[in-house]
Amino acid sequence: IKGDINPTQELPFEQHFSPSALGELWGLSPDFIRDRFRNEPGVVCIDRPETLRKQGYQTLRIPKSVAARVHATLRAA
Protein backbone atom coordinates (compact mmCIF):
# COMPACT_ATOMS: atom_id res chain seq x y z
CA ILE A 1 0.00 0.00 0.00
CA LYS A 2 2.92 2.39 0.66
CA GLY A 3 3.57 2.61 -3.10
CA ASP A 4 0.10 4.12 -3.57
CA ILE A 5 0.91 7.16 -1.41
CA ASN A 6 2.85 10.04 -2.94
CA PRO A 7 5.33 12.06 -0.80
CA THR A 8 2.92 14.98 -0.25
CA GLN A 9 0.37 12.56 1.21
CA GLU A 10 2.99 11.07 3.56
CA LEU A 11 3.93 14.44 5.10
CA PRO A 12 0.99 14.57 7.58
CA PHE A 13 1.99 11.16 8.95
CA GLU A 14 5.70 11.91 9.17
CA GLN A 15 7.27 12.54 12.57
CA HIS A 16 7.04 16.23 13.54
CA PHE A 17 9.17 18.06 16.13
CA SER A 18 8.36 20.99 18.36
CA PRO A 19 11.01 23.76 18.46
CA SER A 20 11.98 22.64 21.99
CA ALA A 21 12.41 18.99 21.00
CA LEU A 22 14.44 19.81 17.89
CA GLY A 23 16.50 22.36 19.81
CA GLU A 24 17.31 19.72 22.41
CA LEU A 25 18.37 17.23 19.71
CA TRP A 26 20.58 19.78 17.97
CA GLY A 27 21.89 21.50 21.13
CA LEU A 28 20.32 24.85 20.15
CA SER A 29 17.80 27.12 21.82
CA PRO A 30 14.10 26.78 20.97
CA ASP A 31 14.14 30.50 20.04
CA PHE A 32 16.83 29.89 17.39
CA ILE A 33 14.85 26.93 16.02
CA ARG A 34 11.65 29.03 15.88
CA ASP A 35 13.43 31.86 14.06
CA ARG A 36 15.14 29.51 11.61
CA PHE A 37 12.06 27.44 10.74
CA ARG A 38 9.25 30.02 10.97
CA ASN A 39 9.14 30.71 7.19
CA GLU A 40 10.51 27.36 6.00
CA PRO A 41 8.29 25.58 3.43
CA GLY A 42 6.61 22.48 4.86
CA VAL A 43 6.57 23.64 8.50
CA VAL A 44 3.15 23.52 10.14
CA CYS A 45 2.38 26.92 11.64
CA ILE A 46 -0.75 27.31 13.75
CA ASP A 47 -1.59 30.90 14.64
CA ARG A 48 -3.80 31.61 17.60
CA PRO A 49 -5.05 35.19 17.38
CA GLU A 50 -5.09 37.46 20.39
CA THR A 51 -8.42 38.03 22.09
CA LEU A 52 -9.45 40.36 24.86
CA ARG A 53 -8.65 37.72 27.47
CA LYS A 54 -5.89 35.65 25.88
CA GLN A 55 -2.53 36.49 24.40
CA GLY A 56 -1.96 35.38 20.81
CA TYR A 57 0.69 32.80 20.03
CA GLN A 58 2.09 30.68 17.26
CA THR A 59 2.74 26.94 17.37
CA LEU A 60 5.29 25.36 15.03
CA ARG A 61 5.66 21.69 14.14
CA ILE A 62 8.67 20.78 12.02
CA PRO A 63 8.49 17.64 9.85
CA LYS A 64 11.50 15.35 9.97
CA SER A 65 12.17 15.80 6.22
CA VAL A 66 12.22 19.61 6.59
CA ALA A 67 14.58 19.36 9.57
CA ALA A 68 16.90 17.10 7.53
CA ARG A 69 16.87 19.54 4.59
CA VAL A 70 17.68 22.54 6.80
CA HIS A 71 20.36 20.59 8.67
CA ALA A 72 22.07 19.78 5.36
CA THR A 73 22.12 23.47 4.37
CA LEU A 74 23.46 24.49 7.79
CA ARG A 75 26.24 21.89 7.52
CA ALA A 76 27.16 23.13 4.04
CA ALA A 77 27.44 26.75 5.19
C-alpha positions in Angstrom: 0.0 0.0 0.0 2.9 2.4 0.7 3.6 2.6 -3.1 0.1 4.1 -3.6 0.9 7.2 -1.4 2.9 10.0 -2.9 5.3 12.1 -0.8 2.9 15.0 -0.2 0.4 12.6 1.2 3.0 11.1 3.6 3.9 14.4 5.1 1.0 14.6 7.6 2.0 11.2 8.9 5.7 11.9 9.2 7.3 12.5 12.6 7.0 16.2 13.5 9.2 18.1 16.1 8.4 21.0 18.4 11.0 23.8 18.5 12.0 22.6 22.0 12.4 19.0 21.0 14.4 19.8 17.9 16.5 22.4 19.8 17.3 19.7 22.4 18.4 17.2 19.7 20.6 19.8 18.0 21.9 21.5 21.1 20.3 24.8 20.2 17.8 27.1 21.8 14.1 26.8 21.0 14.1 30.5 20.0 16.8 29.9 17.4 14.9 26.9 16.0 11.7 29.0 15.9 13.4 31.9 14.1 15.1 29.5 11.6 12.1 27.4 10.7 9.2 30.0 11.0 9.1 30.7 7.2 10.5 27.4 6.0 8.3 25.6 3.4 6.6 22.5 4.9 6.6 23.6 8.5 3.1 23.5 10.1 2.4 26.9 11.6 -0.7 27.3 13.8 -1.6 30.9 14.6 -3.8 31.6 17.6 -5.0 35.2 17.4 -5.1 37.5 20.4 -8.4 38.0 22.1 -9.5 40.4 24.9 -8.6 37.7 27.5 -5.9 35.6 25.9 -2.5 36.5 24.4 -2.0 35.4 20.8 0.7 32.8 20.0 2.1 30.7 17.3 2.7 26.9 17.4 5.3 25.4 15.0 5.7 21.7 14.1 8.7 20.8 12.0 8.5 17.6 9.8 11.5 15.3 10.0 12.2 15.8 6.2 12.2 19.6 6.6 14.6 19.4 9.6 16.9 17.1 7.5 16.9 19.5 4.6 17.7 22.5 6.8 20.4 20.6 8.7 22.1 19.8 5.4 22.1 23.5 4.4 23.5 24.5 7.8 26.2 21.9 7.5 27.2 23.1 4.0 27.4 26.8 5.2 
